[in-house]
Amino acid sequence: MPIEGNTLKVKIDYQPLNKQAQFHDSVAKYRLYLGAWRAGKTFAGCQEAYKHSWLYKKNCGIVFRKDYADLRDTSMKTFFEVVPEEDIAGFNKEEHKVTLTNGSEIYFKYLKDGLKLGSLNLGWFFIDEAEQITEEIFTYLQGRLSLKNSARVGWLVSNPPNTDHWIYKMFEESSDSDFATFHASTYENEKHLPKDYIPSLLKLPISWQKKYLDGQYGFTPDGKPFYQGFIERIHKRQLSYNTEKVIYRSWDYGYRHPACSFHQIDAKGRWLILREVMGTDITIEKFGNYIKTMCKEWFSNVKFEDYGDPAGEQVSDKSEKTSVEILASLGIFVTSKPSTYRERKEIIERKLATLIEGIPALIVDEGCKVIVDGFLGGYHYQVRKPGQAFNPAIFEVPFKDGYYEHLENSVEYFAVNQFQGAETKKDLSRITHKVVGPFKDVQITVSNEEDNYGKYQRASAGVMIE
């Protein structure tokens, strides 16, 4: 390999794609090349490994991957394709270590090796298929960047994970200039692919296309989406609120992931989902205070009304008060209404399938990422395993995933309080089935329904309610 200016410049026989070039030119300490299928992820990562190993004599780097078979068949194979044979001084098969003719060393490690690197000081690290790796490994490798006379940088290549993954939080939610992300779609590499490759990917489910064709954060659901008819390019738009109309807040309680979604009905009767908020490990009192405070910043001169989970009227083991009473003490008076999953599904799917003057009757703001992904399949039916007996209580209701369910439930509570489904009862005093909690229809005899607003006003005043 030709060297110019005493190793300051290196000429590599490599014509990078546009996104690959941006990735290589970045000066960020930690870089993420987030790509779809066949977007040149591993190839770009290995080219970067070669560049740093040759630019800095006696450098030391590590290529890390979860499984040995993938490390051997993809990462190592690509590395040996990238690096000219004349630049390799030796390969130690036992240590999985490549030594270049300039004295630089490259180690290939996989998860079974653990984090046993001895006293190894690194000048760089490369994590291949980083979505399969824990944050702990990334943090550990950061702490190993201590080799003098090197750039001391790290890069990751990855298929797009979910937005709750540590990669998303670290690289997308952080404003730290040390972190940079480069998104690459399959289209980026189209000229090097068979002509029928991309058309074959266009036949995949929408959620798969988003992730594996477009290279965007997403998921591949394990089961069939609970709600049918949601099309992202049609039902997702940038929305704004109307100060002349009520904004409805819809609540799902709990400690692990309490959730609140914001809704409005526009002048034409369309249902607009304006905003989503989901907490993590926070009490309903703190979460409610946060929502109440932020509403002053997000919305001005509007009236709020609140809906929620009927289970909020139950006392939990974490508080002597119900969630509804706690919110009432904050001046947030939540109305709830009994419903079944069948009714919720009928209402929401009817809205998804309806157009009002050529525009969907249900529109989700583009900032509601969890709700959008929930519609695409994050909120889904449980998969029935071969030979497993059919149980309607399991397979005809949404799977309890612990994440998407909370905001989707909040959307459902708004739906049943605002719109009438096929099962809606006109006389609530005769209802004998009431949904309690997000996943269970519990039989409850309801005598005489009291106006929620009046009930919660008295609760907030400390009046005993029987």
C-alpha positions as CSV (number, residue, x, y, z in Angstrom):
1,M,0.0,0.0,0.0
2,P,1.4,3.4,-1.0
3,I,2.1,5.7,2.0
4,E,2.4,9.5,1.7
5,G,3.6,12.1,4.2
6,N,5.1,9.7,6.8
7,T,1.8,7.8,7.3
8,L,-0.4,10.9,7.3
9,K,-2.2,9.8,4.1
10,V,-3.1,6.4,2.9
11,K,-4.3,5.5,-0.6
12,I,-6.8,2.6,-0.5
13,D,-8.2,0.9,-3.6
14,Y,-11.8,1.4,-2.5
15,Q,-14.7,3.3,-4.0
16,P,-17.1,3.8,-1.0
17,L,-20.8,4.4,-1.4
18,N,-22.1,7.9,-0.5
19,K,-23.1,6.9,3.1
20,Q,-19.9,4.9,3.5
21,A,-17.8,7.9,2.5
22,Q,-19.6,10.1,5.1
23,F,-19.0,7.4,7.7
24,H,-15.2,7.2,6.9
25,D,-14.8,11.0,6.8
26,S,-16.4,11.6,10.2
27,V,-14.2,12.8,13.0
28,A,-16.7,11.6,15.7
29,K,-15.1,9.4,18.4
30,Y,-17.9,6.9,18.2
31,R,-19.7,6.2,14.9
32,L,-22.7,4.0,14.0
33,Y,-23.2,2.8,10.5
34,L,-26.9,1.8,10.6
35,G,-27.8,-0.1,7.5
36,A,-30.5,-2.2,5.8
37,W,-29.7,-5.6,4.2
38,R,-26.9,-5.4,1.7
39,A,-26.0,-1.8,2.5
40,G,-22.3,-2.6,2.9
41,K,-22.1,-2.5,6.7
42,T,-19.5,-5.1,7.4
43,F,-17.5,-4.1,4.4
44,A,-17.3,-0.4,5.6
45,G,-16.4,-1.5,9.1
46,C,-13.5,-3.7,7.8
47,Q,-12.3,-0.9,5.5
48,E,-12.2,1.4,8.6
49,A,-10.3,-1.3,10.5
50,Y,-7.7,-1.6,7.8
51,K,-7.3,2.2,7.5
52,H,-6.6,2.7,11.2
53,S,-4.3,-0.3,11.4
54,W,-2.2,1.0,8.6
55,L,-2.3,4.7,9.4
56,Y,-0.9,4.1,12.9
57,K,2.1,1.8,13.1
58,K,1.9,-0.9,15.9
59,N,-1.8,-0.1,16.4
60,C,-4.0,-2.5,18.2
61,G,-7.7,-3.1,17.4
62,I,-10.5,-5.5,18.0
63,V,-13.3,-6.8,15.8
64,F,-16.1,-8.0,18.1
65,R,-19.2,-10.0,17.2
66,K,-21.8,-12.1,19.2
67,D,-21.3,-15.5,17.6
68,Y,-18.1,-17.2,16.4
69,A,-19.7,-18.6,13.3
70,D,-20.8,-15.2,12.1
71,L,-17.4,-13.7,13.1
72,R,-15.6,-16.4,11.1
73,D,-18.0,-16.5,8.1
74,T,-18.6,-12.8,7.7
75,S,-16.4,-10.4,9.7
76,M,-13.1,-12.3,9.3
77,K,-13.8,-13.3,5.7
78,T,-14.6,-9.7,4.7
79,F,-11.5,-8.4,6.5
80,F,-9.2,-10.8,4.5
81,E,-11.0,-9.7,1.3
82,V,-10.3,-6.0,2.2
83,V,-6.7,-6.2,3.3
84,P,-4.1,-7.0,0.6
85,E,-2.3,-10.2,1.2
86,E,1.1,-8.4,1.0
87,D,0.2,-6.2,4.0
88,I,-0.4,-9.3,6.3
89,A,2.6,-10.5,8.2
90,G,0.9,-13.4,9.9
91,F,-2.3,-14.9,11.3
92,N,-2.4,-16.7,14.7
93,K,-5.4,-19.1,14.5
94,E,-5.4,-19.8,18.2
95,E,-5.6,-16.2,19.3
96,H,-7.6,-15.1,16.1
97,K,-5.0,-12.4,15.7
98,V,-3.8,-10.8,12.5
99,T,-0.5,-9.0,12.4
100,L,0.2,-6.5,9.6
101,T,3.7,-5.8,8.2
102,N,3.7,-2.4,10.0
103,G,3.4,-4.1,13.3
104,S,-0.3,-3.4,13.9
105,E,-2.4,-6.2,15.5
106,I,-6.1,-7.0,14.9
107,Y,-7.9,-9.4,17.3
108,F,-11.2,-11.1,16.4
109,K,-13.3,-11.8,19.5
110,Y,-16.8,-13.1,20.1
111,L,-19.2,-13.2,23.0
112,K,-18.1,-16.5,24.4
113,D,-14.7,-15.0,24.9
114,G,-16.4,-12.6,27.3
115,L,-14.6,-9.4,28.2
116,K,-11.3,-11.1,29.0
117,L,-8.8,-8.9,27.2
118,G,-6.1,-9.0,29.8
119,S,-4.0,-5.9,29.8
120,L,-4.8,-5.1,26.1
121,N,-4.7,-1.4,25.3
122,L,-6.7,-0.6,22.2
123,G,-6.4,2.1,19.5
124,W,-9.8,1.2,18.0
125,F,-12.6,-1.3,18.2
126,F,-15.2,-2.4,15.7
127,I,-18.5,-4.1,16.8
128,D,-20.2,-5.9,13.9
129,E,-24.0,-6.5,14.2
130,A,-24.0,-4.3,17.2
131,E,-27.8,-4.7,17.8
132,Q,-27.0,-8.2,19.2
133,I,-24.5,-6.8,21.7
134,T,-25.2,-5.4,25.2
135,E,-24.4,-1.9,26.2
136,E,-22.0,-3.4,28.8
137,I,-19.7,-4.6,26.1
138,F,-19.7,-1.3,24.3
139,T,-18.9,0.5,27.6
140,Y,-16.1,-1.9,28.4
141,L,-14.5,-1.4,25.1
142,Q,-14.7,2.3,25.5
143,G,-12.6,1.9,28.6
144,R,-9.9,0.0,26.7
145,L,-9.2,2.9,24.3
146,S,-5.9,3.8,25.9
147,L,-3.2,3.1,23.3
148,K,-0.9,6.1,22.7
149,N,-0.1,7.2,19.1
150,S,-3.6,6.1,17.9
151,A,-6.9,7.7,17.2
152,R,-8.6,5.9,20.1
153,V,-12.0,5.5,18.4
154,G,-14.8,3.0,18.1
155,W,-17.4,2.2,15.4
156,L,-20.4,0.0,15.2
157,V,-22.3,-1.4,12.3
158,S,-25.8,-2.6,12.8
159,N,-29.2,-3.5,11.5
160,P,-31.7,-1.0,12.8
161,P,-33.0,-2.1,16.3
162,N,-36.1,-0.9,18.1
163,T,-36.3,2.6,19.5
164,D,-36.1,1.2,23.1
165,H,-32.6,-0.4,22.3
166,W,-29.5,1.1,24.0
167,I,-28.1,1.9,20.6
168,Y,-31.0,4.3,19.7
169,K,-30.8,6.0,23.1
170,M,-27.0,6.4,23.0
171,F,-26.7,7.6,19.4
172,E,-30.0,9.3,18.6
173,E,-31.1,10.8,21.9
174,S,-27.7,12.1,22.9
175,S,-26.5,15.6,21.8
176,D,-22.9,14.6,22.5
177,S,-20.8,15.4,19.4
178,D,-18.6,12.3,20.1
179,F,-21.5,10.2,18.7
180,A,-22.5,10.2,15.0
181,T,-25.0,8.0,13.1
182,F,-25.1,7.2,9.3
183,H,-28.2,5.6,7.9
184,A,-27.9,3.5,4.7
185,S,-30.7,1.9,2.8
186,T,-30.5,-1.0,0.4
187,Y,-31.1,1.5,-2.4
188,E,-27.7,2.9,-1.6
189,N,-26.1,-0.2,-3.0
190,E,-28.6,-0.9,-5.7
191,K,-26.1,-0.8,-8.6
192,H,-24.2,-3.7,-7.1
193,L,-27.2,-5.9,-6.5
194,P,-29.2,-8.3,-8.7
195,K,-32.1,-6.5,-10.4
196,D,-34.7,-8.6,-8.7
197,Y,-33.3,-8.1,-5.2
198,I,-35.0,-4.9,-4.2
199,P,-38.3,-5.9,-5.8
200,S,-38.2,-9.0,-3.6
201,L,-37.8,-6.9,-0.5
202,L,-40.8,-4.8,-1.5
203,K,-42.9,-7.9,-1.0
204,L,-42.0,-8.1,2.7
205,P,-44.4,-6.8,5.4
206,I,-44.2,-3.0,5.9
207,S,-42.4,-3.3,9.2
208,W,-39.7,-5.4,7.6
209,Q,-39.3,-3.0,4.7
210,K,-38.8,-0.1,7.1
211,K,-36.0,-1.9,8.9
212,Y,-34.3,-4.1,6.2
213,L,-34.9,-2.0,3.1
214,D,-35.0,1.6,4.3
215,G,-32.5,1.2,7.1
216,Q,-34.7,2.9,9.7
217,Y,-35.2,2.0,13.3
218,G,-38.0,-0.5,13.7
219,F,-38.9,-4.0,14.6
220,T,-39.9,-7.4,13.1
221,P,-43.0,-8.4,15.1
222,D,-43.3,-12.0,16.3
223,G,-47.0,-12.1,15.6
224,K,-49.7,-10.6,13.4
225,P,-50.4,-6.9,14.1
226,F,-53.5,-6.6,16.4
227,Y,-54.8,-3.7,14.3
228,Q,-55.2,-4.2,10.6
229,G,-55.2,-1.4,8.1
230,F,-52.5,1.0,9.3
231,I,-50.3,2.2,6.5
232,E,-47.5,4.4,7.6
233,R,-47.2,6.6,4.5
234,I,-50.9,7.3,4.7
235,H,-51.8,7.5,8.4
236,K,-48.6,9.2,9.7
237,R,-48.2,12.9,9.1
238,Q,-46.9,16.1,10.8
239,L,-49.8,17.5,12.9
240,S,-50.6,20.6,14.8
241,Y,-53.3,21.3,17.4
242,N,-56.2,23.6,17.3
243,T,-56.4,26.0,20.2
244,E,-60.2,26.3,19.8
245,K,-60.8,22.6,20.4
246,V,-60.4,20.3,23.4
247,I,-57.2,18.2,23.8
248,Y,-57.8,14.8,25.3
249,R,-55.2,13.1,27.4
250,S,-55.6,9.3,27.7
251,W,-53.8,7.5,30.5
252,D,-52.4,4.0,31.1
253,Y,-51.2,3.5,34.6
254,G,-48.5,1.4,36.2
255,Y,-45.0,2.0,37.5
256,R,-42.7,0.3,34.8
257,H,-44.1,2.2,31.8
258,P,-47.0,4.7,32.6
259,A,-48.2,6.3,29.4
260,C,-50.2,9.2,28.2
261,S,-51.3,10.0,24.6
262,F,-52.8,13.3,23.4
263,H,-55.7,13.5,21.0
264,Q,-57.9,16.0,19.3
265,I,-60.9,15.8,16.9
266,D,-60.5,18.3,14.0
267,A,-63.3,20.4,12.4
268,K,-64.0,17.5,9.9
269,G,-64.3,14.9,12.6
270,R,-60.9,13.3,12.0
271,W,-59.2,11.7,15.0
272,L,-55.7,13.2,15.5
273,I,-53.1,11.6,17.7
274,L,-50.9,14.5,18.5
275,R,-48.3,13.4,21.0
276,E,-47.1,10.4,23.1
277,V,-45.3,10.2,26.5
278,M,-44.1,7.0,28.2
279,G,-42.3,7.0,31.5
280,T,-39.9,4.4,32.9
281,D,-39.9,3.3,36.5
282,I,-41.9,6.3,37.8
283,T,-44.9,6.6,40.1
284,I,-48.2,7.8,38.7
285,E,-47.9,10.9,40.9
286,K,-44.6,12.0,39.5
287,F,-45.6,11.1,36.0
288,G,-48.9,13.0,36.4
289,N,-47.0,16.1,37.7
290,Y,-44.6,15.9,34.7
291,I,-47.5,15.7,32.2
292,K,-49.3,18.6,33.9
293,T,-46.1,20.7,33.9
294,M,-45.2,19.9,30.3
295,C,-48.7,20.6,29.0
296,K,-48.1,24.2,29.7
297,E,-45.1,24.2,27.5
298,W,-46.5,22.0,24.7
299,F,-50.0,23.5,24.5
300,S,-51.3,27.0,25.2
301,N,-54.8,28.2,25.8
302,V,-56.5,24.9,25.5
303,K,-58.9,22.9,27.6
304,F,-58.0,19.3,28.6
305,E,-60.2,16.3,29.2
306,D,-58.9,13.0,30.5
307,Y,-59.7,9.4,29.9
308,G,-58.0,6.3,31.3
309,D,-57.9,2.6,32.2
310,P,-60.9,1.5,34.3
311,A,-58.3,-0.4,36.4
312,G,-57.1,3.0,37.7
313,E,-60.0,2.8,40.2
314,Q,-58.4,-0.2,42.0
315,V,-56.0,0.3,44.9
316,S,-52.5,-1.2,44.3
317,D,-49.9,-2.4,46.7
318,K,-47.8,0.7,46.0
319,S,-50.3,3.2,47.3
320,E,-53.4,3.5,49.6
321,K,-55.0,5.7,46.9
322,T,-56.0,4.6,43.4
323,S,-54.3,6.0,40.4
324,V,-57.5,7.9,39.6
325,E,-57.5,9.5,43.0
326,I,-53.8,10.4,42.8
327,L,-54.4,12.2,39.5
328,A,-57.5,13.8,40.9
329,S,-55.4,15.3,43.7
330,L,-53.3,16.9,40.9
331,G,-56.4,18.4,39.4
332,I,-56.6,15.8,36.6
333,F,-60.0,14.1,36.5
334,V,-60.0,10.9,34.6
335,T,-63.1,9.3,33.1
336,S,-63.0,5.6,32.3
337,K,-65.4,3.4,30.4
338,P,-65.8,-0.4,30.3
339,S,-64.9,-2.1,27.0
340,T,-63.7,-5.2,25.3
341,Y,-60.8,-5.8,23.0
342,R,-63.3,-6.7,20.3
343,E,-65.0,-3.3,20.6
344,R,-61.7,-1.4,20.7
345,K,-60.5,-3.3,17.6
346,E,-63.8,-2.6,15.7
347,I,-63.6,1.2,16.4
348,I,-60.0,1.7,15.5
349,E,-60.0,-0.4,12.4
350,R,-63.1,1.4,11.2
351,K,-61.3,4.7,11.6
352,L,-58.2,3.4,9.8
353,A,-60.3,2.3,6.9
354,T,-62.3,5.6,6.6
355,L,-61.4,8.6,4.5
356,I,-62.9,12.1,5.2
357,E,-62.5,14.3,2.1
358,G,-59.7,12.1,0.9
359,I,-57.8,12.1,4.2
360,P,-57.8,9.2,6.8
361,A,-60.2,9.5,9.7
362,L,-57.3,8.5,12.0
363,I,-54.0,10.3,11.7
364,V,-50.9,9.8,13.9
365,D,-48.3,12.5,14.3
366,E,-44.8,11.5,13.0
367,G,-43.4,12.1,16.4
368,C,-45.4,9.3,18.0
369,K,-42.8,6.7,17.2
370,V,-44.0,4.0,19.7
371,I,-47.6,4.3,18.7
372,V,-46.7,4.1,15.0
373,D,-44.5,1.0,15.6
374,G,-47.3,-0.4,17.7
375,F,-49.7,-0.1,14.8
376,L,-47.2,-1.7,12.5
377,G,-46.9,-4.8,14.6
378,G,-45.2,-4.0,17.9
379,Y,-48.7,-4.5,19.4
380,H,-49.6,-7.9,18.1
381,Y,-51.2,-11.2,18.6
382,Q,-49.3,-13.9,20.4
383,V,-47.7,-16.5,18.2
384,R,-49.3,-20.0,18.5
385,K,-46.6,-22.6,18.7
386,P,-47.0,-25.9,16.7
387,G,-49.2,-28.3,18.6
388,Q,-50.2,-25.7,21.2
389,A,-53.9,-25.8,22.1
390,F,-56.0,-22.8,21.0
391,N,-57.1,-20.6,23.9
392,P,-59.2,-17.5,23.0
393,A,-58.1,-15.8,26.2
394,I,-54.5,-15.9,24.9
395,F,-54.6,-15.9,21.1
396,E,-57.6,-13.5,20.5
397,V,-56.1,-10.6,22.5
398,P,-52.9,-8.6,22.2
399,F,-49.7,-10.1,23.4
400,K,-48.5,-8.6,26.7
401,D,-45.1,-7.2,25.5
402,G,-44.5,-4.8,28.4
403,Y,-43.6,-1.9,26.0
404,Y,-45.9,-1.1,23.1
405,E,-49.0,-2.2,25.0
406,H,-49.1,0.8,27.2
407,L,-49.4,3.6,24.7
408,E,-51.6,1.4,22.5
409,N,-53.9,0.9,25.5
410,S,-54.1,4.6,26.0
411,V,-55.2,5.0,22.4
412,E,-57.8,2.4,23.0
413,Y,-59.2,4.2,26.1
414,F,-59.7,7.3,24.0
415,A,-61.4,5.4,21.3
416,V,-64.0,3.7,23.5
417,N,-64.7,7.0,25.3
418,Q,-65.1,9.0,22.1
419,F,-66.6,6.7,19.6
420,Q,-69.3,4.0,19.6
421,G,-68.5,0.5,18.7
422,A,-70.7,-2.4,17.6
423,E,-70.8,-3.7,21.2
424,T,-71.3,-0.3,23.0
425,K,-74.1,-0.3,25.5
426,K,-76.4,2.7,25.6
427,D,-77.3,2.1,29.2
428,L,-74.1,1.7,31.2
429,S,-76.1,0.7,34.3
430,R,-76.9,-2.7,32.7
431,I,-73.3,-3.6,31.9
432,T,-72.1,-6.8,33.6
433,H,-68.7,-7.1,31.9
434,K,-66.0,-4.5,32.5
435,V,-62.3,-4.4,31.3
436,V,-60.0,-4.3,34.3
437,G,-56.4,-3.8,33.4
438,P,-55.0,-4.0,29.9
439,F,-55.3,-7.7,29.3
440,K,-58.2,-9.2,31.1
441,D,-62.0,-9.1,30.8
442,V,-63.2,-9.4,34.4
443,Q,-66.8,-9.9,35.3
444,I,-68.0,-7.0,37.5
445,T,-71.6,-6.1,38.3
446,V,-72.1,-2.4,37.9
447,S,-75.0,-0.9,39.8
448,N,-75.4,2.8,39.2
449,E,-72.7,4.7,37.3
450,E,-71.8,8.0,38.9
451,D,-70.4,10.9,37.0
452,N,-66.6,10.5,37.1
453,Y,-65.9,14.2,37.2
454,G,-68.0,14.7,40.3
455,K,-66.6,11.5,41.9
456,Y,-63.0,12.6,41.4
457,Q,-63.6,16.2,42.5
458,R,-64.7,14.8,45.8
459,A,-61.8,12.4,45.9
460,S,-59.4,15.3,45.5
461,A,-61.0,17.1,48.3
462,G,-60.4,14.2,50.6
463,V,-64.1,13.1,50.8
464,M,-64.6,9.4,51.4
465,I,-66.2,7.7,48.3
466,E,-68.0,4.4,48.9
